[in-house]
Amino acid sequence: MKLSRRAQRMKQHHARSKKASATLNMVSLMDIFTILVFFLLVNATSTEVLPSPKNIVLPEAAAEKLPQRNLVIAVDARVIRLQGKPIVTVKDAMRGSANSIKPLYAALRDAAAKVRDITDKKGVTIMGDQEIPYALLKKIMLTCAGANYTNISFAVTQKAADT
């Protein structure tokens, strides 16, 4: 049986559409991934920002050196914290004439065994409120040195450069 002209046209049209397959344009996709990789590389090397509790007002300084990944000792008017965990109250730390704070010393020794991935050089960063007494700061530093944390840094708010 002979096909009509319309049936022949439909047959040819369906045969043509079966040959053509869907394609994906990879050029624009590669451009998007390239931009994404550059964005991630640029943002991965940005400065590290220490989490600052609301009740600690850091002193200002013209710091130029970027902070390292260390254990963080946060000191406010009431509590001394190590990595965010309360260790001892300021009243108990100031009590007595000893040059070290025993609970902080024990916590630092425990942290040395547990937290190897944070620091290589046995360093601590002290985030102390600008109103804490120097005697307390001295006791904290002596306790850190006694626990073999000799690389002691202080967290400050970076002061705007003078123009």
Residue, then its C-alpha position, 0 to 999 in steps of 0.5 A: m500500500k502506498l503512503s500518502r504525502r502526509a504520512q510520508r512527511m510524518k515518517q521522515h520527520h520522526a526518522r530525523s528526530k530519532k537521529a538527533s540526540a540531546t547534547l549538553n554544552m560543557v563550555s558554560l558549565m566549565d566556566i561556572f566551575t572555574i569561577l566557583v574554584f577561584f571563589l573558594l580559593v580566595n575565601a579559604t585564605s582569608t584571615e581567621v576570626l576568633p569567636s568573641p563572646k558578648n561579655i568580653v571587650l577586647p583591647e585595641a591594638a595595631a596588630e599586623k600578625l594573623p592569628q594562629r589556630n591555638l587553644v582559646i582561653a576566654v576570660d571575662a569578669r566572672v569565669i575563665r573558659l578553655q575552648g568555650k568550656p567553663i573551667v574556674t571562676v575568677k574569684d577562685a582563681m585569684r584566691g591564694s598566693a600560688n602563681s598558677i591556677k590548678p583547674l586551668y593547669a589540669a584542663l590544659r594538660d588534658a587538652a594537650a592529649k585530646v586536641r592535637d589537630i588544633t595546634d602543632k606548637k603548643g600555643v594558646t590565645i588569651m581572649g581577656d576582657q580589657e578590664i581584667p586585673y593584671a594579677l589574673l592575667k599573670k597567673i593565667m600566663l604562668t599556668c600556661a607556661g607551667a603546662n608547656y604552652t609557651n607560645i602565648s598570644f593575646a586576642v585584640t581588636q584591630k585598630a584602624a590604621d592612622t592616615 
